[in-house]
Amino acid sequence: MHAQLEVVFRTCKGSQVTRVFTTRPLGLRFRTRMPIIIIYVQDGSPADHFGVKLGWRVHSINNQLVEGMTIDQAYETFRLETAALSSCVLVRQLPIQATSVGNLSAHLKVKSVKEAEIVAFLCQFGFLAKNAKSWGNNRQPRLLFWIDSHSEMNSPWQHTWYAIMGNVIIDTSSSSRQWMVRRRLAHIRALLHDPVKRE
């Protein structure tokens, strides 16, 4: 099971809401004095995905109440509790207006890579292939995908967007590269599932 960070916030209306994070950075900043009040939420970040709002106060961090802490103690608690989370790069902002497959393809400027260009294409990311069909004696990377979470968003129609985590591992001794994108089920089927199935 992946490490989790449970943060309980107090909203501007006084109610408490809980958000569970599984990746870092969280994508939020807070003021440098107590109480901890959110002053910035990065677009497309986990905090943005979970609907964290400016002005919310942090009530607890993994069941540790922040009331009575100094700002240094609260910051250190955040630092320690987020350390176990997977480090993740947000590759692209949520393409909220690109709900159709065609719109998303145009938005991402999806283009195919010709067979003669595959080796050079992979090389720029640090992967060495023998040719377009074989890794040869080079280390073969493993590509993993999983769904981390989902949310309902209006754009202007109600759609479910999934947070898709990707991970490339070259071998057990090397560091992996992890990232996250958000897509609808139709995007996943047309731009990932169907092309892989055809191969």
Phi and psi in degrees as GROMACS dihedral restraints (atoms count N, CA, C in turn):
[ dihedral_restraints ]
;  ai    aj    ak    al  type     phi  dphi    fc
    3     4     5     6     1   -73.3    20    10
    4     5     6     7     1   148.3    20    10
    6     7     8     9     1   -62.9    20    10
    7     8     9    10     1   149.0    20    10
    9    10    11    12     1  -132.0    20    10
   10    11    12    13     1   152.1    20    10
   12    13    14    15     1  -124.5    20    10
   13    14    15    16     1   116.4    20    10
   15    16    17    18     1  -101.1    20    10
   16    17    18    19     1   118.6    20    10
   18    19    20    21     1  -117.1    20    10
   19    20    21    22     1   127.0    20    10
   21    22    23    24     1  -100.1    20    10
   22    23    24    25     1   123.7    20    10
   24    25    26    27     1  -107.5    20    10
   25    26    27    28     1   153.0    20    10
   27    28    29    30     1  -108.0    20    10
   28    29    30    31     1   119.8    20    10
   30    31    32    33     1   -74.1    20    10
   31    32    33    34     1   172.8    20    10
   33    34    35    36     1   -64.0    20    10
   34    35    36    37     1   -21.6    20    10
   36    37    38    39     1   -90.8    20    10
   37    38    39    40     1    -1.0    20    10
   39    40    41    42     1    96.4    20    10
   40    41    42    43     1    -7.2    20    10
   42    43    44    45     1   -83.3    20    10
   43    44    45    46     1   158.9    20    10
   45    46    47    48     1  -102.1    20    10
   46    47    48    49     1   136.4    20    10
   48    49    50    51     1  -130.5    20    10
   49    50    51    52     1   145.4    20    10
   51    52    53    54     1  -112.0    20    10
   52    53    54    55     1   133.8    20    10
   54    55    56    57     1  -125.6    20    10
   55    56    57    58     1   134.2    20    10
   57    58    59    60     1  -111.5    20    10
   58    59    60    61     1   117.1    20    10
   60    61    62    63     1  -100.4    20    10
   61    62    63    64     1   143.9    20    10
   63    64    65    66     1  -122.0    20    10
   64    65    66    67     1    -7.0    20    10
   66    67    68    69     1  -134.4    20    10
   67    68    69    70     1   156.8    20    10
   69    70    71    72     1  -128.4    20    10
   70    71    72    73     1   156.4    20    10
   72    73    74    75     1   -69.9    20    10
   73    74    75    76     1   154.6    20    10
   75    76    77    78     1   -71.7    20    10
   76    77    78    79     1   -30.5    20    10
   78    79    80    81     1    89.3    20    10
   79    80    81    82     1    29.7    20    10
   81    82    83    84     1  -139.0    20    10
   82    83    84    85     1   156.0    20    10
   84    85    86    87     1  -128.3    20    10
   85    86    87    88     1   148.9    20    10
   87    88    89    90     1  -129.4    20    10
   88    89    90    91     1   163.1    20    10
   90    91    92    93     1   -68.9    20    10
   91    92    93    94     1   162.5    20    10
   93    94    95    96     1   -96.0    20    10
   94    95    96    97     1    32.4    20    10
   96    97    98    99     1  -148.4    20    10
   97    98    99   100     1   161.1    20    10
   99   100   101   102     1   -83.2    20    10
  100   101   102   103     1   151.0    20    10
  102   103   104   105     1   -71.7    20    10
  103   104   105   106     1   162.6    20    10
  105   106   107   108     1   -75.8    20    10
  106   107   108   109     1   113.0    20    10
  108   109   110   111     1  -117.9    20    10
  109   110   111   112     1   132.1    20    10
  111   112   113   114     1   -71.0    20    10
  112   113   114   115     1   125.8    20    10
  114   115   116   117     1  -116.1    20    10
  115   116   117   118     1    -6.8    20    10
  117   118   119   120     1  -157.6    20    10
  118   119   120   121     1   135.6    20    10
  120   121   122   123     1  -127.9    20    10
  121   122   123   124     1   121.0    20    10
  123   124   125   126     1   -72.3    20    10
  124   125   126   127     1   132.1    20    10
  126   127   128   129     1   -58.5    20    10
  127   128   129   130     1   132.9    20    10
  129   130   131   132     1    80.1    20    10
  130   131   132   133     1    -0.9    20    10
  132   133   134   135     1   -80.1    20    10
  133   134   135   136     1   168.8    20    10
  135   136   137   138     1   -54.8    20    10
  136   137   138   139     1   -41.2    20    10
  138   139   140   141     1   -61.7    20    10
  139   140   141   142     1   -42.5    20    10
  141   142   143   144     1   -64.6    20    10
  142   143   144   145     1   -42.8    20    10
  144   145   146   147     1   -59.2    20    10
  145   146   147   148     1   -37.2    20    10
  147   148   149   150     1   -88.9    20    10
  148   149   150   151     1     4.8    20    10
  150   151   152   153     1    77.5    20    10
  151   152   153   154     1    24.2    20    10
  153   154   155   156     1   -67.0    20    10
  154   155   156   157     1   135.9    20    10
  156   157   158   159     1  -115.3    20    10
  157   158   159   160     1   153.9    20    10
  159   160   161   162     1   -60.4    20    10
  160   161   162   163     1   140.2    20    10
  162   163   164   165     1    93.4    20    10
  163   164   165   166     1   -13.9    20    10
  165   166   167   168     1   -67.2    20    10
  166   167   168   169     1   147.8    20    10
  168   169   170   171     1  -106.4    20    10
  169   170   171   172     1   143.8    20    10
  171   172   173   174     1   -82.9    20    10
  172   173   174   175     1   123.2    20    10
  174   175   176   177     1   -94.8    20    10
  175   176   177   178     1   -44.8    20    10
  177   178   179   180     1  -151.4    20    10
  178   179   180   181     1   155.8    20    10
  180   181   182   183     1  -126.4    20    10
  181   182   183   184     1   110.7    20    10
  183   184   185   186     1    47.7    20    10
  184   185   186   187     1    53.4    20    10
  186   187   188   189     1    67.8    20    10
  187   188   189   190     1    12.9    20    10
  189   190   191   192     1  -104.2    20    10
  190   191   192   193     1   113.0    20    10
  192   193   194   195     1   -64.9    20    10
  193   194   195   196     1   135.9    20    10
  195   196   197   198     1   -88.7    20    10
  196   197   198   199     1   -14.3    20    10
  198   199   200   201     1   -61.3    20    10
  199   200   201   202     1   128.7    20    10
  201   202   203   204     1    96.0    20    10
  202   203   204   205     1   -14.1    20    10
  204   205   206   207     1   -81.6    20    10
  205   206   207   208     1   155.5    20    10
  207   208   209   210     1   -82.5    20    10
  208   209   210   211     1   167.7    20    10
  210   211   212   213     1   -64.1    20    10
  211   212   213   214     1   -34.8    20    10
  213   214   215   216     1   -65.7    20    10
  214   215   216   217     1   -40.7    20    10
  216   217   218   219     1   -65.9    20    10
  217   218   219   220     1   -41.2    20    10
  219   220   221   222     1   -65.8    20    10
  220   221   222   223     1   -42.7    20    10
  222   223   224   225     1   -62.1    20    10
  223   224   225   226     1   -43.2    20    10
  225   226   227   228     1   -64.9    20    10
  226   227   228   229     1   -36.8    20    10
  228   229   230   231     1   -62.8    20    10
  229   230   231   232     1   -45.2    20    10
  231   232   233   234     1   -58.9    20    10
  232   233   234   235     1   -46.4    20    10
  234   235   236   237     1   -61.1    20    10
  235   236   237   238     1   -46.3    20    10
  237   238   239   240     1   -67.5    20    10
  238   239   240   241     1   -41.2    20    10
  240   241   242   243     1   -75.2    20    10
  241   242   243   244     1   -24.4    20    10
  243   244   245   246     1   -88.4    20    10
  244   245   246   247     1   -13.3    20    10
  246   247   248   249     1   -59.3    20    10
  247   248   249   250     1   -33.8    20    10
  249   250   251   252     1   -81.2    20    10
  250   251   252   253     1   -10.6    20    10
  252   253   254   255     1   -71.2    20    10
  253   254   255   256     1   152.7    20    10
  255   256   257   258     1   -66.4    20    10
  256   257   258   259     1   133.1    20    10
  258   259   260   261     1   -78.7    20    10
  259   260   261   262     1   131.1    20    10
  261   262   263   264     1  -140.2    20    10
  262   263   264   265     1   140.6    20    10
  264   265   266   267     1  -102.6    20    10
  265   266   267   268     1   128.3    20    10
  267   268   269   270     1   -81.3    20    10
  268   269   270   271     1   110.9    20    10
  270   271   272   273     1   -72.0    20    10
  271   272   273   274     1   -45.0    20    10
  273   274   275   276     1  -141.0    20    10
  274   275   276   277     1   153.9    20    10
  276   277   278   279     1   -68.2    20    10
  277   278   279   280     1   157.0    20    10
  279   280   281   282     1   -62.4    20    10
  280   281   282   283     1   117.9    20    10
  282   283   284   285     1   -81.6    20    10
  283   284   285   286     1    68.1    20    10
  285   286   287   288     1   -59.6    20    10
  286   287   288   289     1   -29.9    20    10
  288   289   290   291     1   -84.8    20    10
  289   290   291   292     1   -14.1    20    10
  291   292   293   294     1   -95.4    20    10
  292   293   294   295     1    65.6    20    10
  294   295   296   297     1   -75.9    20    10
  295   296   297   298     1   -30.1    20    10
  297   298   299   300     1   -86.3    20    10
  298   299   300   301     1   158.9    20    10
  300   301   302   303     1   -61.9    20    10
  301   302   303   304     1   -43.1    20    10
  303   304   305   306     1   -61.8    20    10
  304   305   306   307     1   -44.0    20    10
  306   307   308   309     1   -64.4    20    10
  307   308   309   310     1   -40.1    20    10
  309   310   311   312     1   -67.1    20    10
  310   311   312   313     1   -42.1    20    10
  312   313   314   315     1   -59.0    20    10
  313   314   315   316     1   -42.8    20    10
  315   316   317   318     1   -67.2    20    10
  316   317   318   319     1   -40.5    20    10
  318   319   320   321     1   -62.8    20    10
  319   320   321   322     1   -41.3    20    10
  321   322   323   324     1   -85.5    20    10
  322   323   324   325     1    -8.8    20    10
  324   325   326   327     1    54.9    20    10
  325   326   327   328     1    49.1    20    10
  327   328   329   330     1   -63.7    20    10
  328   329   330   331     1   129.4    20    10
  330   331   332   333     1  -141.1    20    10
  331   332   333   334     1   148.6    20    10
  333   334   335   336     1   -82.2    20    10
  334   335   336   337     1   154.4    20    10
  336   337   338   339     1  -103.7    20    10
  337   338   339   340     1   125.9    20    10
  339   340   341   342     1   -67.7    20    10
  340   341   342   343     1   151.0    20    10
  342   343   344   345     1   -55.4    20    10
  343   344   345   346     1   -38.7    20    10
  345   346   347   348     1   -68.7    20    10
  346   347   348   349     1   -16.9    20    10
  348   349   350   351     1  -100.0    20    10
  349   350   351   352     1    -4.5    20    10
  351   352   353   354     1   -62.8    20    10
  352   353   354   355     1   -46.4    20    10
  354   355   356   357     1   -59.6    20    10
  355   356   357   358     1   -46.5    20    10
  357   358   359   360     1   -66.0    20    10
  358   359   360   361     1   -37.5    20    10
  360   361   362   363     1   -62.2    20    10
  361   362   363   364     1   -47.3    20    10
  363   364   365   366     1   -67.7    20    10
  364   365   366   367     1   -35.4    20    10
  366   367   368   369     1   -61.2    20    10
  367   368   369   370     1   -36.2    20    10
  369   370   371   372     1   -65.8    20    10
  370   371   372   373     1   -16.7    20    10
  372   373   374   375     1  -104.0    20    10
  373   374   375   376     1     7.0    20    10
  375   376   377   378     1    90.6    20    10
  376   377   378   379     1    12.1    20    10
  378   379   380   381     1  -107.0    20    10
  379   380   381   382     1   125.8    20    10
  381   382   383   384     1  -103.6    20    10
  382   383   384   385     1   114.1    20    10
  384   385   386   387     1  -110.8    20    10
  385   386   387   388     1   150.6    20    10
  387   388   389   390     1   -71.5    20    10
  388   389   390   391     1   -47.5    20    10
  390   391   392   393     1  -157.1    20    10
  391   392   393   394     1  -169.3    20    10
  393   394   395   396     1   -68.0    20    10
  394   395   396   397     1   -17.0    20    10
  396   397   398   399     1  -111.2    20    10
  397   398   399   400     1   -10.7    20    10
  399   400   401   402     1  -145.5    20    10
  400   401   402   403     1   145.8    20    10
  402   403   404   405     1   -86.4    20    10
  403   404   405   406     1   -12.2    20    10
  405   406   407   408     1    64.3    20    10
  406   407   408   409     1  -135.6    20    10
  408   409   410   411     1   -89.0    20    10
  409   410   411   412     1     2.5    20    10
  411   412   413   414     1   -76.9    20    10
  412   413   414   415     1   158.1    20    10
  414   415   416   417     1   -65.0    20    10
  415   416   417   418     1   130.6    20    10
  417   418   419   420     1   -91.6    20    10
  418   419   420   421     1   120.4    20    10
  420   421   422   423     1   -73.6    20    10
  421   422   423   424     1   154.6    20    10
  423   424   425   426     1  -108.6    20    10
  424   425   426   427     1   134.3    20    10
  426   427   428   429     1  -111.4    20    10
  427   428   429   430     1   120.7    20    10
  429   430   431   432     1  -118.2    20    10
  430   431   432   433     1   141.2    20    10
  432   433   434   435     1  -130.0    20    10
  433   434   435   436     1   144.1    20    10
  435   436   437   438     1  -154.2    20    10
  436   437   438   439     1   158.9    20    10
  438   439   440   441     1   -91.9    20    10
  439   440   441   442     1   123.0    20    10
  441   442   443   444     1   -90.3    20    10
  442   443   444   445     1   -39.7    20    10
  444   445   446   447     1  -166.3    20    10
  445   446   447   448     1   177.0    20    10
  447   448   449   450     1  -148.7    20    10
  448   449   450   451     1   162.0    20    10
  450   451   452   453     1  -150.2    20    10
  451   452   453   454     1   155.1    20    10
  453   454   455   456     1   -96.3    20    10
  454   455   456   457     1   129.4    20    10
  456   457   458   459     1  -135.8    20    10
  457   458   459   460     1   147.0    20    10
  459   460   461   462     1   -96.1    20    10
  460   461   462   463     1   134.0    20    10
  462   463   464   465     1  -155.9    20    10
  463   464   465   466     1    47.3    20    10
  465   466   467   468     1   -84.2    20    10
  466   467   468   469     1    -0.9    20    10
  468   469   470   471     1   -94.8    20    10
  469   470   471   472     1   156.9    20    10
  471   472   473   474     1   -72.5    20    10
  472   473   474   475     1   122.1    20    10
  474   475   476   477     1  -134.0    20    10
  475   476   477   478     1   150.8    20    10
  477   478   479   480     1   -94.6    20    10
  478   479   480   481     1   125.7    20    10
  480   481   482   483     1  -111.2    20    10
  481   482   483   484     1   131.5    20    10
  483   484   485   486     1  -104.8    20    10
  484   485   486   487     1   135.8    20    10
  486   487   488   489     1   -85.0    20    10
  487   488   489   490     1   107.6    20    10
  489   490   491   492     1   -99.0    20    10
  490   491   492   493     1   122.3    20    10
  492   493   494   495     1   -94.2    20    10
  493   494   495   496     1   137.1    20    10
  495   496   497   498     1  -122.3    20    10
  496   497   498   499     1   145.6    20    10
  498   499   500   501     1  -144.9    20    10
  499   500   501   502     1   127.5    20    10
  501   502   503   504     1  -112.0    20    10
  502   503   504   505     1   122.8    20    10
  504   505   506   507     1  -119.4    20    10
  505   506   507   508     1   123.9    20    10
  507   508   509   510     1   -83.4    20    10
  508   509   510   511     1   -49.0    20    10
  510   511   512   513     1  -157.1    20    10
  511   512   513   514     1   173.7    20    10
  513   514   515   516     1   -67.4    20    10
  514   515   516   517     1   -20.7    20    10
  516   517   518   519     1   -90.6    20    10
  517   518   519   520     1   -10.6    20    10
  519   520   521   522     1  -102.5    20    10
  520   521   522   523     1   158.9    20    10
  522   523   524   525     1   -75.2    20    10
  523   524   525   526     1   145.8    20    10
  525   526   527   528     1   -91.6    20    10
  526   527   528   529     1   162.8    20    10
  528   529   530   531     1  -115.3    20    10
  529   530   531   532     1   122.1    20    10
  531   532   533   534     1  -123.2    20    10
  532   533   534   535     1   145.1    20    10
  534   535   536   537     1  -150.1    20    10
  535   536   537   538     1   172.5    20    10
  537   538   539   540     1  -139.8    20    10
  538   539   540   541     1   139.4    20    10
  540   541   542   543     1  -134.7    20    10
  541   542   543   544     1   160.4    20    10
  543   544   545   546     1  -115.7    20    10
  544   545   546   547     1   130.4    20    10
  546   547   548   549     1  -143.3    20    10
  547   548   549   550     1   156.1    20    10
  549   550   551   552     1   -83.5    20    10
  550   551   552   553     1   163.4    20    10
  552   553   554   555     1   -59.8    20    10
  553   554   555   556     1   -38.1    20    10
  555   556   557   558     1   -61.8    20    10
  556   557   558   559     1   -37.1    20    10
  558   559   560   561     1   -65.5    20    10
  559   560   561   562     1   -44.9    20    10
  561   562   563   564     1   -61.3    20    10
  562   563   564   565     1   -43.4    20    10
  564   565   566   567     1   -65.7    20    10
  565   566   567   568     1   -48.4    20    10
  567   568   569   570     1   -77.8    20    10
  568   569   570   571     1   -34.2    20    10
  570   571   572   573     1  -103.1    20    10
  571   572   573   574     1    -9.8    20    10
  573   574   575   576     1  -127.9    20    10
  574   575   576   577     1   -58.7    20    10
  576   577   578   579     1   -61.4    20    10
  577   578   579   580     1   -53.6    20    10
  579   580   581   582     1   -64.4    20    10
  580   581   582   583     1   -44.4    20    10
  582   583   584   585     1   -63.6    20    10
  583   584   585   586     1   -39.0    20    10
  585   586   587   588     1   -65.4    20    10
  586   587   588   589     1   -41.0    20    10
  588   589   590   591     1   -63.0    20    10
  589   590   591   592     1   -37.6    20    10
  591   592   593   594     1   -66.8    20    10
  592   593   594   595     1   -30.8    20    10
